[in-house]
Every structure is written in structure tokens, then in C-alpha cells.
Amino acid sequence: MEITGAPIFNESGKWKGVVLVFHDITELKRLEQMRKDFVANVSHELKTPITSIRGFSETLLDGAMKDPALVDQFLNIIYKESTRLQTLIKDLLELSKLEKAEFNLNLENIRLDQLLQDLLTIIEPSAEKKTIRIRKDMDPDSLIEGDSARLKQLFLNLLTNAVSYSSQNGEITLILRQLEDKVHVSITDTGIGIPKEEIPRIFERFYRVDKARSRNSGGTGLGLAIAKHILEVHEGKIEVDSEPGKGTTFHVTLPKRLH
Ligand code: ADP
């Protein structure tokens, strides 16, 4: 709480009293702290791959180049870390676009069942690598109004997470239901699950339950923050059910028509 005060006088200049103004600055302070944390997180996330790229290229230049096995190993690391940087920058730009007040959706009529089918084709190879079975049950001809590129990104983020946070031989189930004026999509995995107390935080930028696992799978920690924003601009919502060790379901609801 911040208090500012000013004396008040009557017409003849006689002191009448004091006006006290109470400013509730808790919200302002919280926002300022969030901004600071964000800048610190971005700096840290950028610094890690850059340090690694510099270190490995320096070692190569200092002589490791003469050993073909090392060249191969180090170049692979440099390639992986620069890809991480690229993904991170792409996600940061996307997030900042979505957060702009004047952000415009590119609205069109979309066959959601088709859009989801295309995404399943994209994630199939990585699911196959872990022998994860994909099951689907989708109402056909599910037409909705939306921004196709954004919706693709939203569902791709959820599906890639379902693969990343699953172990070998898991199962992912995708269900699409058409209701009267909305559609409901659920993505269920049989993966590691999320502890109950962590669920409210996973939509925060850079929040990860397990940092090492997220980094290893190429995650930026921004996927769900982006997903939440895409849903907000589409007047939709997202909910999570999860049990550690058993799996997770993300429920997405989208209106068929935007207001
Ligand atoms: P990341 O790039 O780390 O995957 P996200 O924003 O997509 O970032 O997700 C935030 C965190 O939420 C993840 O690091 C992970 O801890 C948790 N999470 C997201 N999806 C799942 C899932 N399907 N199963 C278990 N944990 C998940």
C-alpha cells in the first residue's frame, strides 16, 4: 500500500484538513516482478545455448578439428543448440504477437477434424520412435471459425507434449466432439503426469515441472503459455486432469463462431 497526502485549506487560507490517497500497489508490484522474472528467464534461456555453441566451436578451432569423431560429436551439439535458439526466438516472437492488444486473428472456416488429422501425421514419426500408439475418435465435418495457423500451433503444442512426456509403449487418445455451439477436443496420454499443486503453474511462461526433461525433449517452456493465449483470443478454454505416474488429459473447448 502506498499513501500520499496533501493539506487542504479553506478560502481564507485556513488549514481545513488533509486528503489521504491510498494506492493499492500490490498488483503493480506483482506485474513489475513478473516482467523482471521474464527478462531474467529469457536471458538465462538464451545464454545457455550460446555458451555451449561458443565453447564447442572454440574447442574445435583450438585443435579438436583434427579428430573426426570429435568434429562429428561437437558439430551435432552446435546444430542442436542453434536449433534450440531458433525455436526459442520463434516462440518468444509468437508470444509477444499474441500479447499485443491490436493482435488480429486471421479468421476462416476450418474443418477441425482435418486439421487435427494433419497434425497426427506430423507427430506420428516421433510417436513411433517411442512405440506410442495413437488412437482417435473424431466427429466428422467439424466446422469451426478460427485462425488456422494459430489453432494448428495450439494443438501441435499439446500433441508434442503428449509424446514428449510419455514413456515407451504409451498411448495417446485424441477425441473430437461436436456440441451445439462449440467443439470439445481432448488429448489424453499415459505419460508421467503432473503433480496437482503444479497444474496451475504450467501455463506460466518458462514454468516446467522437470527442467531437464523439458530441455532434453527440445521444449522451450513456452508451449502452454502460447496455447493459453491462442485459446483466449479464440474465446475458448483449456482444462487439465492429471495423475502422476498415470497420465494427463488436456480438455480444449472452442466456440464454433466467435463473437
Ligand atoms: P515445455 O517446452 O517444457 O514442454 P510447455 O509450456 O509446453 O513447455 O509445458 C510446461 C510444462 O508442463 C512442461 O515442462 C511439463 O513439465 C508440463 N507438461 C506439459 N504437458 C505435459 C504432459 N502431457 N504430461 C506431463 N507434463 C506435461
py3Dmol code that shows the C-alpha trace and the ligand (Angstrom):
import py3Dmol

protein = """\
ATOM      1  CA  MET A   1       0.000   0.000   0.000  1.00  0.00           C
ATOM      2  CA  GLU A   2       1.317   3.454  -0.915  1.00  0.00           C
ATOM      3  CA  ILE A   3      -0.121   6.544   0.831  1.00  0.00           C
ATOM      4  CA  THR A   4       0.161  10.102  -0.471  1.00  0.00           C
ATOM      5  CA  GLY A   5      -1.244  13.107   1.390  1.00  0.00           C
ATOM      6  CA  ALA A   6      -1.973  16.789   0.711  1.00  0.00           C
ATOM      7  CA  PRO A   7      -3.222  19.521   3.086  1.00  0.00           C
ATOM      8  CA  ILE A   8      -6.462  21.358   2.180  1.00  0.00           C
ATOM      9  CA  PHE A   9      -7.260  24.975   3.086  1.00  0.00           C
ATOM     10  CA  ASN A  10     -10.482  26.985   3.059  1.00  0.00           C
ATOM     11  CA  GLU A  11     -10.975  30.244   1.054  1.00  0.00           C
ATOM     12  CA  SER A  12      -9.326  32.364   3.754  1.00  0.00           C
ATOM     13  CA  GLY A  13      -6.266  30.112   3.709  1.00  0.00           C
ATOM     14  CA  LYS A  14      -7.059  28.387   6.977  1.00  0.00           C
ATOM     15  CA  TRP A  15      -5.975  24.802   7.267  1.00  0.00           C
ATOM     16  CA  LYS A  16      -9.021  22.531   6.963  1.00  0.00           C
ATOM     17  CA  GLY A  17      -7.593  19.086   6.944  1.00  0.00           C
ATOM     18  CA  VAL A  18      -5.659  16.552   4.922  1.00  0.00           C
ATOM     19  CA  VAL A  19      -6.577  14.408   1.940  1.00  0.00           C
ATOM     20  CA  LEU A  20      -5.025  10.973   2.073  1.00  0.00           C
ATOM     21  CA  VAL A  21      -4.921   8.795  -1.025  1.00  0.00           C
ATOM     22  CA  PHE A  22      -4.327   5.063  -0.594  1.00  0.00           C
ATOM     23  CA  HIS A  23      -2.888   3.392  -3.667  1.00  0.00           C
ATOM     24  CA  ASP A  24      -3.084  -0.359  -3.801  1.00  0.00           C
ATOM     25  CA  ILE A  25       0.234  -1.146  -5.483  1.00  0.00           C
ATOM     26  CA  THR A  26       0.272  -4.892  -4.862  1.00  0.00           C
ATOM     27  CA  GLU A  27      -0.973  -5.597  -8.417  1.00  0.00           C
ATOM     28  CA  LEU A  28       1.539  -3.131  -9.909  1.00  0.00           C
ATOM     29  CA  LYS A  29       4.345  -4.681  -7.894  1.00  0.00           C
ATOM     30  CA  ARG A  30       3.291  -8.176  -8.958  1.00  0.00           C
ATOM     31  CA  LEU A  31       3.287  -7.153 -12.642  1.00  0.00           C
ATOM     32  CA  GLU A  32       6.665  -5.482 -12.284  1.00  0.00           C
ATOM     33  CA  GLN A  33       8.066  -8.620 -10.627  1.00  0.00           C
ATOM     34  CA  MET A  34       6.621 -10.789 -13.416  1.00  0.00           C
ATOM     35  CA  ARG A  35       8.291  -8.561 -16.019  1.00  0.00           C
ATOM     36  CA  LYS A  36      11.625  -8.793 -14.208  1.00  0.00           C
ATOM     37  CA  ASP A  37      11.348 -12.583 -13.890  1.00  0.00           C
ATOM     38  CA  PHE A  38      10.520 -12.829 -17.580  1.00  0.00           C
ATOM     39  CA  VAL A  39      13.564 -10.817 -18.639  1.00  0.00           C
ATOM     40  CA  ALA A  40      15.775 -12.881 -16.314  1.00  0.00           C
ATOM     41  CA  ASN A  41      14.330 -16.128 -17.695  1.00  0.00           C
ATOM     42  CA  VAL A  42      14.764 -15.069 -21.330  1.00  0.00           C
ATOM     43  CA  SER A  43      18.370 -14.027 -20.678  1.00  0.00           C
ATOM     44  CA  HIS A  44      19.106 -17.327 -18.986  1.00  0.00           C
ATOM     45  CA  GLU A  45      17.430 -19.394 -21.711  1.00  0.00           C
ATOM     46  CA  LEU A  46      19.399 -17.542 -24.416  1.00  0.00           C
ATOM     47  CA  LYS A  47      22.678 -17.705 -22.545  1.00  0.00           C
ATOM     48  CA  THR A  48      22.729 -21.480 -22.088  1.00  0.00           C
ATOM     49  CA  PRO A  49      22.779 -22.489 -25.796  1.00  0.00           C
ATOM     50  CA  ILE A  50      25.054 -19.585 -26.752  1.00  0.00           C
ATOM     51  CA  THR A  51      27.631 -20.606 -24.126  1.00  0.00           C
ATOM     52  CA  SER A  52      27.527 -24.142 -25.443  1.00  0.00           C
ATOM     53  CA  ILE A  53      27.832 -23.102 -29.107  1.00  0.00           C
ATOM     54  CA  ARG A  54      30.788 -20.820 -28.298  1.00  0.00           C
ATOM     55  CA  GLY A  55      32.507 -23.412 -26.121  1.00  0.00           C
ATOM     56  CA  PHE A  56      32.300 -26.244 -28.633  1.00  0.00           C
ATOM     57  CA  SER A  57      33.302 -24.128 -31.636  1.00  0.00           C
ATOM     58  CA  GLU A  58      36.254 -22.727 -29.672  1.00  0.00           C
ATOM     59  CA  THR A  59      37.409 -26.264 -28.784  1.00  0.00           C
ATOM     60  CA  LEU A  60      37.138 -27.256 -32.450  1.00  0.00           C
ATOM     61  CA  LEU A  61      39.174 -24.234 -33.520  1.00  0.00           C
ATOM     62  CA  ASP A  62      41.752 -24.954 -30.811  1.00  0.00           C
ATOM     63  CA  GLY A  63      42.631 -28.297 -32.380  1.00  0.00           C
ATOM     64  CA  ALA A  64      39.772 -30.761 -31.830  1.00  0.00           C
ATOM     65  CA  MET A  65      39.081 -30.372 -35.554  1.00  0.00           C
ATOM     66  CA  LYS A  66      41.883 -32.880 -36.203  1.00  0.00           C
ATOM     67  CA  ASP A  67      39.845 -35.675 -34.594  1.00  0.00           C
ATOM     68  CA  PRO A  68      36.970 -36.647 -36.939  1.00  0.00           C
ATOM     69  CA  ALA A  69      34.976 -38.329 -34.150  1.00  0.00           C
ATOM     70  CA  LEU A  70      35.070 -35.143 -32.049  1.00  0.00           C
ATOM     71  CA  VAL A  71      34.185 -32.977 -35.052  1.00  0.00           C
ATOM     72  CA  ASP A  72      31.068 -35.051 -35.597  1.00  0.00           C
ATOM     73  CA  GLN A  73      30.074 -35.031 -31.934  1.00  0.00           C
ATOM     74  CA  PHE A  74      30.682 -31.287 -31.416  1.00  0.00           C
ATOM     75  CA  LEU A  75      29.007 -30.235 -34.653  1.00  0.00           C
ATOM     76  CA  ASN A  76      25.946 -32.218 -33.635  1.00  0.00           C
ATOM     77  CA  ILE A  77      25.811 -30.351 -30.323  1.00  0.00           C
ATOM     78  CA  ILE A  78      26.275 -26.986 -32.075  1.00  0.00           C
ATOM     79  CA  TYR A  79      23.490 -27.859 -34.517  1.00  0.00           C
ATOM     80  CA  LYS A  80      21.141 -28.973 -31.708  1.00  0.00           C
ATOM     81  CA  GLU A  81      21.800 -25.878 -29.587  1.00  0.00           C
ATOM     82  CA  SER A  82      21.346 -23.473 -32.506  1.00  0.00           C
ATOM     83  CA  THR A  83      18.040 -25.192 -33.341  1.00  0.00           C
ATOM     84  CA  ARG A  84      17.024 -24.659 -29.707  1.00  0.00           C
ATOM     85  CA  LEU A  85      17.874 -20.946 -30.022  1.00  0.00           C
ATOM     86  CA  GLN A  86      15.835 -20.669 -33.204  1.00  0.00           C
ATOM     87  CA  THR A  87      12.783 -22.372 -31.622  1.00  0.00           C
ATOM     88  CA  LEU A  88      13.084 -20.200 -28.545  1.00  0.00           C
ATOM     89  CA  ILE A  89      13.185 -16.985 -30.570  1.00  0.00           C
ATOM     90  CA  LYS A  90      10.260 -18.140 -32.732  1.00  0.00           C
ATOM     91  CA  ASP A  91       8.196 -18.910 -29.595  1.00  0.00           C
ATOM     92  CA  LEU A  92       9.116 -15.589 -27.967  1.00  0.00           C
ATOM     93  CA  LEU A  93       8.072 -13.637 -31.060  1.00  0.00           C
ATOM     94  CA  GLU A  94       4.812 -15.575 -31.278  1.00  0.00           C
ATOM     95  CA  LEU A  95       4.047 -14.919 -27.622  1.00  0.00           C
ATOM     96  CA  SER A  96       4.756 -11.221 -27.954  1.00  0.00           C
ATOM     97  CA  LYS A  97       2.495 -11.006 -31.053  1.00  0.00           C
ATOM     98  CA  LEU A  98      -0.349 -12.749 -29.206  1.00  0.00           C
ATOM     99  CA  GLU A  99       0.020 -10.410 -26.225  1.00  0.00           C
ATOM    100  CA  LYS A 100      -0.303  -7.235 -28.282  1.00  0.00           C
ATOM    101  CA  ALA A 101      -3.641  -5.507 -27.771  1.00  0.00           C
ATOM    102  CA  GLU A 102      -4.043  -4.885 -31.506  1.00  0.00           C
ATOM    103  CA  PHE A 103      -3.479  -8.558 -32.339  1.00  0.00           C
ATOM    104  CA  ASN A 104      -5.672  -9.650 -35.271  1.00  0.00           C
ATOM    105  CA  LEU A 105      -6.913 -13.148 -35.904  1.00  0.00           C
ATOM    106  CA  ASN A 106      -6.955 -14.387 -39.468  1.00  0.00           C
ATOM    107  CA  LEU A 107     -10.444 -15.870 -39.294  1.00  0.00           C
ATOM    108  CA  GLU A 108     -11.650 -18.546 -41.695  1.00  0.00           C
ATOM    109  CA  ASN A 109     -13.862 -21.625 -41.676  1.00  0.00           C
ATOM    110  CA  ILE A 110     -11.853 -24.643 -40.627  1.00  0.00           C
ATOM    111  CA  ARG A 111     -12.525 -28.369 -40.731  1.00  0.00           C
ATOM    112  CA  LEU A 112     -11.129 -29.126 -37.292  1.00  0.00           C
ATOM    113  CA  ASP A 113     -11.139 -32.912 -37.810  1.00  0.00           C
ATOM    114  CA  GLN A 114      -8.952 -32.446 -40.879  1.00  0.00           C
ATOM    115  CA  LEU A 115      -6.626 -30.011 -39.138  1.00  0.00           C
ATOM    116  CA  LEU A 116      -6.142 -32.499 -36.266  1.00  0.00           C
ATOM    117  CA  GLN A 117      -5.604 -35.376 -38.690  1.00  0.00           C
ATOM    118  CA  ASP A 118      -2.802 -33.397 -40.414  1.00  0.00           C
ATOM    119  CA  LEU A 119      -1.162 -32.827 -37.036  1.00  0.00           C
ATOM    120  CA  LEU A 120      -1.352 -36.520 -36.163  1.00  0.00           C
ATOM    121  CA  THR A 121       0.593 -37.213 -39.360  1.00  0.00           C
ATOM    122  CA  ILE A 122       3.251 -34.746 -38.215  1.00  0.00           C
ATOM    123  CA  ILE A 123       3.719 -36.296 -34.763  1.00  0.00           C
ATOM    124  CA  GLU A 124       3.474 -39.936 -35.925  1.00  0.00           C
ATOM    125  CA  PRO A 125       7.226 -40.427 -36.571  1.00  0.00           C
ATOM    126  CA  SER A 126       8.224 -39.232 -33.079  1.00  0.00           C
ATOM    127  CA  ALA A 127       5.441 -41.338 -31.514  1.00  0.00           C
ATOM    128  CA  GLU A 128       6.604 -44.380 -33.475  1.00  0.00           C
ATOM    129  CA  LYS A 129      10.160 -43.921 -32.203  1.00  0.00           C
ATOM    130  CA  LYS A 130       8.800 -44.475 -28.686  1.00  0.00           C
ATOM    131  CA  THR A 131       6.280 -47.097 -29.853  1.00  0.00           C
ATOM    132  CA  ILE A 132       3.442 -44.906 -28.674  1.00  0.00           C
ATOM    133  CA  ARG A 133       0.056 -45.957 -30.032  1.00  0.00           C
ATOM    134  CA  ILE A 134      -2.242 -43.166 -31.239  1.00  0.00           C
ATOM    135  CA  ARG A 135      -5.997 -43.667 -31.025  1.00  0.00           C
ATOM    136  CA  LYS A 136      -8.512 -41.202 -32.372  1.00  0.00           C
ATOM    137  CA  ASP A 137     -12.238 -40.743 -32.290  1.00  0.00           C
ATOM    138  CA  MET A 138     -13.313 -37.633 -34.162  1.00  0.00           C
ATOM    139  CA  ASP A 139     -16.738 -36.374 -35.187  1.00  0.00           C
ATOM    140  CA  PRO A 140     -16.507 -35.745 -38.944  1.00  0.00           C
ATOM    141  CA  ASP A 141     -17.220 -32.412 -40.654  1.00  0.00           C
ATOM    142  CA  SER A 142     -16.422 -30.404 -37.529  1.00  0.00           C
ATOM    143  CA  LEU A 143     -16.544 -26.883 -38.906  1.00  0.00           C
ATOM    144  CA  ILE A 144     -15.407 -24.012 -36.737  1.00  0.00           C
ATOM    145  CA  GLU A 145     -14.379 -20.414 -37.226  1.00  0.00           C
ATOM    146  CA  GLY A 146     -10.769 -19.699 -36.278  1.00  0.00           C
ATOM    147  CA  ASP A 147      -7.234 -18.808 -37.219  1.00  0.00           C
ATOM    148  CA  SER A 148      -5.954 -21.968 -38.814  1.00  0.00           C
ATOM    149  CA  ALA A 149      -2.216 -21.330 -38.256  1.00  0.00           C
ATOM    150  CA  ARG A 150      -2.812 -20.499 -34.571  1.00  0.00           C
ATOM    151  CA  LEU A 151      -5.083 -23.473 -33.941  1.00  0.00           C
ATOM    152  CA  LYS A 152      -2.529 -25.758 -35.590  1.00  0.00           C
ATOM    153  CA  GLN A 153       0.108 -24.391 -33.264  1.00  0.00           C
ATOM    154  CA  LEU A 154      -2.113 -24.818 -30.192  1.00  0.00           C
ATOM    155  CA  PHE A 155      -2.889 -28.481 -30.901  1.00  0.00           C
ATOM    156  CA  LEU A 156       0.630 -29.246 -32.102  1.00  0.00           C
ATOM    157  CA  ASN A 157       1.987 -27.967 -28.770  1.00  0.00           C
ATOM    158  CA  LEU A 158      -0.400 -30.252 -26.858  1.00  0.00           C
ATOM    159  CA  LEU A 159       0.284 -33.275 -29.051  1.00  0.00           C
ATOM    160  CA  THR A 160       4.070 -32.843 -28.951  1.00  0.00           C
ATOM    161  CA  ASN A 161       3.888 -32.599 -25.168  1.00  0.00           C
ATOM    162  CA  ALA A 162       1.800 -35.786 -25.055  1.00  0.00           C
ATOM    163  CA  VAL A 163       4.613 -37.572 -26.926  1.00  0.00           C
ATOM    164  CA  SER A 164       7.477 -35.895 -25.008  1.00  0.00           C
ATOM    165  CA  TYR A 165       6.073 -36.619 -21.552  1.00  0.00           C
ATOM    166  CA  SER A 166       5.175 -40.233 -22.333  1.00  0.00           C
ATOM    167  CA  SER A 167       7.441 -43.195 -21.866  1.00  0.00           C
ATOM    168  CA  GLN A 168       7.949 -46.109 -24.288  1.00  0.00           C
ATOM    169  CA  ASN A 169       4.833 -48.094 -25.286  1.00  0.00           C
ATOM    170  CA  GLY A 170       2.414 -45.420 -24.155  1.00  0.00           C
ATOM    171  CA  GLU A 171      -0.867 -44.426 -25.697  1.00  0.00           C
ATOM    172  CA  ILE A 172      -2.281 -41.095 -26.858  1.00  0.00           C
ATOM    173  CA  THR A 173      -6.017 -40.668 -27.385  1.00  0.00           C
ATOM    174  CA  LEU A 174      -7.455 -37.785 -29.358  1.00  0.00           C
ATOM    175  CA  ILE A 175     -11.188 -37.179 -29.134  1.00  0.00           C
ATOM    176  CA  LEU A 176     -13.140 -34.507 -31.029  1.00  0.00           C
ATOM    177  CA  ARG A 177     -16.803 -33.938 -30.229  1.00  0.00           C
ATOM    178  CA  GLN A 178     -19.191 -31.501 -31.849  1.00  0.00           C
ATOM    179  CA  LEU A 179     -21.640 -29.943 -29.423  1.00  0.00           C
ATOM    180  CA  GLU A 180     -24.413 -27.497 -30.281  1.00  0.00           C
ATOM    181  CA  ASP A 181     -22.428 -24.278 -30.442  1.00  0.00           C
ATOM    182  CA  LYS A 182     -18.944 -25.468 -29.503  1.00  0.00           C
ATOM    183  CA  VAL A 183     -16.441 -28.246 -30.031  1.00  0.00           C
ATOM    184  CA  HIS A 184     -14.575 -30.211 -27.432  1.00  0.00           C
ATOM    185  CA  VAL A 185     -11.166 -31.751 -28.035  1.00  0.00           C
ATOM    186  CA  SER A 186      -9.382 -33.905 -25.505  1.00  0.00           C
ATOM    187  CA  ILE A 187      -5.832 -35.195 -25.705  1.00  0.00           C
ATOM    188  CA  THR A 188      -5.008 -37.938 -23.240  1.00  0.00           C
ATOM    189  CA  ASP A 189      -1.627 -39.521 -22.673  1.00  0.00           C
ATOM    190  CA  THR A 190      -0.430 -42.326 -20.438  1.00  0.00           C
ATOM    191  CA  GLY A 191       2.741 -40.400 -19.535  1.00  0.00           C
ATOM    192  CA  ILE A 192       4.425 -39.127 -16.391  1.00  0.00           C
ATOM    193  CA  GLY A 193       1.507 -36.929 -15.273  1.00  0.00           C
ATOM    194  CA  ILE A 194       1.654 -33.606 -13.421  1.00  0.00           C
ATOM    195  CA  PRO A 195       1.503 -33.213  -9.605  1.00  0.00           C
ATOM    196  CA  LYS A 196      -1.734 -31.492  -8.557  1.00  0.00           C
ATOM    197  CA  GLU A 197      -0.003 -28.482  -6.996  1.00  0.00           C
ATOM    198  CA  GLU A 198       1.949 -27.800 -10.231  1.00  0.00           C
ATOM    199  CA  ILE A 199      -1.086 -27.761 -12.541  1.00  0.00           C
ATOM    200  CA  PRO A 200      -1.990 -24.061 -12.016  1.00  0.00           C
ATOM    201  CA  ARG A 201       1.586 -23.066 -12.884  1.00  0.00           C
ATOM    202  CA  ILE A 202       2.237 -24.996 -16.111  1.00  0.00           C
ATOM    203  CA  PHE A 203       0.659 -22.242 -18.246  1.00  0.00           C
ATOM    204  CA  GLU A 204       3.166 -19.681 -16.941  1.00  0.00           C
ATOM    205  CA  ARG A 205       5.955 -18.682 -19.286  1.00  0.00           C
ATOM    206  CA  PHE A 206       9.056 -20.844 -18.755  1.00  0.00           C
ATOM    207  CA  TYR A 207       7.487 -22.895 -15.973  1.00  0.00           C
ATOM    208  CA  ARG A 208       8.479 -26.556 -16.204  1.00  0.00           C
ATOM    209  CA  VAL A 209       7.844 -29.328 -13.716  1.00  0.00           C
ATOM    210  CA  ASP A 210      11.068 -31.067 -14.719  1.00  0.00           C
ATOM    211  CA  LYS A 211      13.549 -28.677 -16.334  1.00  0.00           C
ATOM    212  CA  ALA A 212      15.996 -31.320 -17.528  1.00  0.00           C
ATOM    213  CA  ARG A 213      13.302 -33.446 -19.168  1.00  0.00           C
ATOM    214  CA  SER A 214      11.804 -30.431 -20.922  1.00  0.00           C
ATOM    215  CA  ARG A 215      15.208 -29.303 -22.252  1.00  0.00           C
ATOM    216  CA  ASN A 216      16.121 -32.811 -23.418  1.00  0.00           C
ATOM    217  CA  SER A 217      12.959 -33.074 -25.456  1.00  0.00           C
ATOM    218  CA  GLY A 218      13.642 -29.672 -27.061  1.00  0.00           C
ATOM    219  CA  GLY A 219      10.969 -27.841 -25.048  1.00  0.00           C
ATOM    220  CA  THR A 220      11.193 -24.072 -24.585  1.00  0.00           C
ATOM    221  CA  GLY A 221       8.815 -23.882 -21.624  1.00  0.00           C
ATOM    222  CA  LEU A 222       6.606 -21.546 -23.664  1.00  0.00           C
ATOM    223  CA  GLY A 223       4.310 -24.055 -25.418  1.00  0.00           C
ATOM    224  CA  LEU A 224       1.449 -23.970 -22.919  1.00  0.00           C
ATOM    225  CA  ALA A 225       1.690 -20.190 -22.389  1.00  0.00           C
ATOM    226  CA  ILE A 226       1.244 -19.823 -26.159  1.00  0.00           C
ATOM    227  CA  ALA A 227      -1.600 -22.386 -26.136  1.00  0.00           C
ATOM    228  CA  LYS A 228      -3.408 -20.447 -23.399  1.00  0.00           C
ATOM    229  CA  HIS A 229      -3.114 -17.163 -25.312  1.00  0.00           C
ATOM    230  CA  ILE A 230      -4.343 -18.734 -28.551  1.00  0.00           C
ATOM    231  CA  LEU A 231      -7.375 -20.029 -26.679  1.00  0.00           C
ATOM    232  CA  GLU A 232      -8.033 -16.662 -25.078  1.00  0.00           C
ATOM    233  CA  VAL A 233      -8.121 -14.905 -28.454  1.00  0.00           C
ATOM    234  CA  HIS A 234     -10.443 -17.661 -29.737  1.00  0.00           C
ATOM    235  CA  GLU A 235     -12.793 -17.270 -26.737  1.00  0.00           C
ATOM    236  CA  GLY A 236     -12.029 -20.853 -25.762  1.00  0.00           C
ATOM    237  CA  LYS A 237     -10.733 -22.524 -22.642  1.00  0.00           C
ATOM    238  CA  ILE A 238      -8.327 -25.235 -21.558  1.00  0.00           C
ATOM    239  CA  GLU A 239      -8.509 -27.555 -18.570  1.00  0.00           C
ATOM    240  CA  VAL A 240      -6.197 -30.238 -17.247  1.00  0.00           C
ATOM    241  CA  ASP A 241      -6.785 -33.543 -15.490  1.00  0.00           C
ATOM    242  CA  SER A 242      -3.708 -35.374 -14.417  1.00  0.00           C
ATOM    243  CA  GLU A 243      -2.402 -38.045 -12.136  1.00  0.00           C
ATOM    244  CA  PRO A 244       1.345 -38.508 -11.582  1.00  0.00           C
ATOM    245  CA  GLY A 245       2.518 -41.822 -12.975  1.00  0.00           C
ATOM    246  CA  LYS A 246      -0.770 -42.426 -14.796  1.00  0.00           C
ATOM    247  CA  GLY A 247      -1.145 -39.684 -17.386  1.00  0.00           C
ATOM    248  CA  THR A 248      -2.684 -36.389 -18.370  1.00  0.00           C
ATOM    249  CA  THR A 249      -5.695 -35.109 -20.281  1.00  0.00           C
ATOM    250  CA  PHE A 250      -5.901 -31.616 -21.745  1.00  0.00           C
ATOM    251  CA  HIS A 251      -9.503 -30.582 -22.488  1.00  0.00           C
ATOM    252  CA  VAL A 252      -9.950 -27.791 -25.020  1.00  0.00           C
ATOM    253  CA  THR A 253     -13.284 -26.117 -25.697  1.00  0.00           C
ATOM    254  CA  LEU A 254     -13.744 -23.758 -28.653  1.00  0.00           C
ATOM    255  CA  PRO A 255     -16.842 -21.908 -29.807  1.00  0.00           C
ATOM    256  CA  LYS A 256     -17.991 -22.725 -33.357  1.00  0.00           C
ATOM    257  CA  ARG A 257     -18.431 -18.998 -34.034  1.00  0.00           C
ATOM    258  CA  LEU A 258     -16.581 -16.085 -32.460  1.00  0.00           C
ATOM    259  CA  HIS A 259     -18.448 -13.062 -31.106  1.00  0.00           C
TER     260      HIS A 259
END
"""
ligand_1 = """\
27
ADP
P 7.860 -27.429 -22.453
O 8.536 -26.835 -23.612
O 8.721 -27.517 -21.231
O 7.146 -28.703 -22.767
P 5.201 -26.291 -22.036
O 4.810 -24.881 -21.775
O 4.656 -26.954 -23.243
O 6.784 -26.303 -22.028
O 4.793 -27.148 -20.759
C 5.146 -26.687 -19.454
C 5.406 -27.866 -18.528
O 4.177 -28.574 -18.282
C 6.348 -28.923 -19.097
O 7.708 -28.590 -18.887
C 5.937 -30.164 -18.310
O 6.551 -30.148 -17.030
C 4.432 -29.962 -18.108
N 3.632 -30.708 -19.123
C 3.057 -30.212 -20.236
N 2.368 -31.163 -20.903
C 2.521 -32.303 -20.189
C 2.042 -33.653 -20.342
N 1.273 -34.012 -21.366
N 2.383 -34.558 -19.381
C 3.149 -34.189 -18.328
N 3.633 -32.942 -18.124
C 3.330 -32.013 -19.040
"""
view = py3Dmol.view(width=600, height=400)
view.addModel(protein, "pdb")
view.setStyle({"model": 0}, {"cartoon": {"style": "trace"}})
view.addModel(ligand_1, "xyz")
view.setStyle({"model": 1}, {"stick": {}})
view.zoomTo()
view.show()
